[in-house]
Amino acid sequence: MTRSVWKGPFVDGYLLRKAEAARSSGRHEMIKIWSRRSTILPQFVGLNFGVYNGQKHIPVMVNEEMVGHKFGEFAPTRMFYGHSSDRKAKRAGVPAAPGAAPAPAAAPAAPAAS
C-alpha cells in the first residue's frame, strides 16, 4: 500500500538539513546517511549520498529518474553468490541439471603401430 497523498513524501529531518548545507557550501563530498526509508526529493538531485546497507556506505549519485524512490532501493543489503549445489556440481564434473547435456567424452587412444 502506498503512502497517502495528503501526508506527502517521508524524509528524515536531519537529511534535509544535511542536503541543504551541502548545496549551500558547494562541496561535492559524500553525505553519509542511515535513512534508507527516506524518499528522494527534487532538492537532492546532483548530490552524492552514502547510503548505509548494514556493512558500509554505498555511494549513490542522485539524478532526475530517482526522484520519488527510496534511498534503500539503490543500496542492496544482500549479496547473492549463487547456490552451493551448483558449485558442487561444477567441481565434481557432473551435470548440474538432470536434463543437461553430458560432458564430452575423451577421444579413444590410437592403436600402436607394429
C-alpha positions, 0 to 999 in steps of 0.5 A, spaced: 500 500 500 502 506 498 503 512 502 497 517 502 497 523 498 495 528 503 501 526 508 506 527 502 513 524 501 517 521 508 524 524 509 528 524 515 529 531 518 536 531 519 537 529 511 534 535 509 538 539 513 544 535 511 542 536 503 541 543 504 548 545 507 551 541 502 548 545 496 549 551 500 557 550 501 558 547 494 562 541 496 561 535 492 563 530 498 559 524 500 553 525 505 553 519 509 546 517 511 542 511 515 535 513 512 534 508 507 526 509 508 527 516 506 524 518 499 528 522 494 526 529 493 527 534 487 532 538 492 537 532 492 538 531 485 546 532 483 548 530 490 552 524 492 549 520 498 552 514 502 547 510 503 548 505 509 546 497 507 548 494 514 556 493 512 558 500 509 556 506 505 554 505 498 555 511 494 549 513 490 549 519 485 542 522 485 539 524 478 532 526 475 529 518 474 530 517 482 526 522 484 520 519 488 524 512 490 527 510 496 534 511 498 534 503 500 532 501 493 539 503 490 543 500 496 542 492 496 543 489 503 544 482 500 549 479 496 547 473 492 553 468 490 549 463 487 547 456 490 552 451 493 549 445 489 551 448 483 558 449 485 558 442 487 556 440 481 561 444 477 567 441 481 565 434 481 564 434 473 557 432 473 551 435 470 548 440 474 541 439 471 538 432 470 536 434 463 543 437 461 547 435 456 553 430 458 560 432 458 564 430 452 567 424 452 575 423 451 577 421 444 579 413 444 587 412 444 590 410 437 592 403 436 600 402 436 603 401 430 607 394 429 
